[in-house]
C-alpha cells in the first residue's frame, strides 16, 4: 500500500488534473459541471495521497521531467505547503458544490474553466520551490482571479476588476524586480539555495523591500487594501468566496516563505512596520465593516481586518517564532473556511431576497435556517470564540504577544475581536426581525445552503484538530529551521 | 561603469518612470502602457545583469526568465485592454473615477 501511494507523483497530479479539467470545460462547455465536480472530488484525494507520502517519508521533492534544480523546475512540499493545499482542496470542494447551483447558463460556461485554471495555479504555487516559478503561478492566479471578478459584467464589477488587475500587476512587477536583484546577487532562485546564501547586504535589502511591498499590495494589507472591497463585493458569490479565502492567501504564503527561509536574519525593523500596519488593518477594517450597510461589503471589509491579524505575528516572531508562525497558519486556514462560508451565505441572502442590505433582511432565520446558521458558525470563528479554528489561532498569537510583554498587540487583538462581534451580530440581529418593506423571496437550492454550512462546520471543527494540525506543520518544518528562535 | 550596469540603471529608471505614471495618470490606457514600461524595466535589469564579465558566455537562465515574463506580460496586457474596453463601454469613459471603496 505504502509503496503504491508513495510512488505516485502527487505534485504533478495536483497541477495537471485541474489544468486538464479546465481545458475540457473550455472546449466542451456542456460537460463543465460534471467535470468540475469530479475534479474537486479527486483533488482532495490527491492531497490525501501527498499527505500520506509526506507523513511516511518527510519532505516531498519532484524534479519535473527529470531535470533537477537549478536548471529544471523542482516541485516540493513540506507541512506548510500541505496545509495550504488541504485548505485549497476543502474550500474548493465547498465552493464548487455551491457553484453547481448558482450560475446561469451563460456565466457558467466562463466560470468553470477559469475556476479550474485558478485551482491549478494555486496548487502549483503551493508546490513551487523557486522564486521565479512562484512569480509565474502568482500571475496565473491574478489573471484568472481578475477575469472571474468581471464575470457579472455590471459597471461595479468591471471597474472593481480593472482596479484589481492594475493592483495585482503592479504587485507582481515589484516582486519580479526583487527576484531579478536576488538572482543577480546570489546566482539562484531556488529557495533552499538562497536560504543558505543570503546575507544582509544592500541587494538583499532592496529585494526584501520590493518583494514585501509587492506582496503586501497583493495581500491587501492596510493601507494598500483599496482594491479589495470593491472587487470582492461586486464579484459573484462563489468568486468572492474564492478570492477572499484562497487568492489573498497565495501572496501571503509567498511572503511567509520568503520571511521564514530567506530574510529571517534581517527581519528587525521591517517586521515592526508590518506589525504596525497589521494592527491598523485590524482596527480600520473592523471599523469600516461596522459602518457598511450591505452584507457583502461588510464581509469584504472583515477580510481586510482578518488579514491584519496575519501580519501581527511578524514582530512577535523574533522572540517566539514557532508559536507566532503556527498561529498565522492556523488563522489563515480557519479564515479561509469561515470567510468562504460567509460569502456563500451572503450569496444565499442575495439570491433569496434580491438584495443584501443589512436592515432589510426579512426573517431569514425562519426561512433560511441553514444559511443563517452557517453565517453564525463562521462568525464564531471570525470573532475568535471557542471552539473554532479562529479561536486556536488567536489564542496562540495572544500567547506569543503576552509572553513577550507586547500588550499593545494583545490589546489590538482583543478590540478587533469585540468589533468583529459587533459587525457579525449586526447582521445576525437583522436576520431575526421582520423588514419594514417585506419582499417576495425566491427559493434557494438546498446544495447552496449546505455548501455554506459544510465550510462553516469545517472552521468550527478545526478548533478540535490542533494536535494533528501542528504535527503536519512540523513536517520539514521551515519554521524551526528558519533560525527565528522558538 | 560598465555598459551592463548602465543598462541595469536604465532598467531601474524605466521601472520608476512606469511606477510614477501608473499612479499619476487617470486614463486606463496610460496606466496599462505604464505597467508595460515597468515590465520592460525589469526585463532590462534581468538581461543586463546576465553578463558574467570577460569573454565568458552570458548566463542563459535570465534570458529564459525574460521570455517567460514576456509571455505573461502579453497575456496580462491583452486582458487589461479588453477589460478597459468593457469598462469604457459600461461607464462611458476609460477611467476608474474617484469613488474609492473607503
Interface residues (C-beta under 8 A of the other chain):
Chain A: X70 X132 X135 X136 X139 X142 X143 X146 X147 X150 X153 X154 X155 X158 X159 X161 X162 X163 X165 X166 X169 X170 X173 X176 X177 X179 X180 X181 X183 X184 X225 X226 X227 X228 X229 X230 X233 X288 X297
Chain B: X15 X19 X22 X28 X31 X35 X38 X39 X41 X42 X45 X46 X49 X61 X62 X65 X68 X69 X72 X75 X76 X79 X80 X83 X84 X86 X87 X90 X91 X96 X97 X100 X101 X102
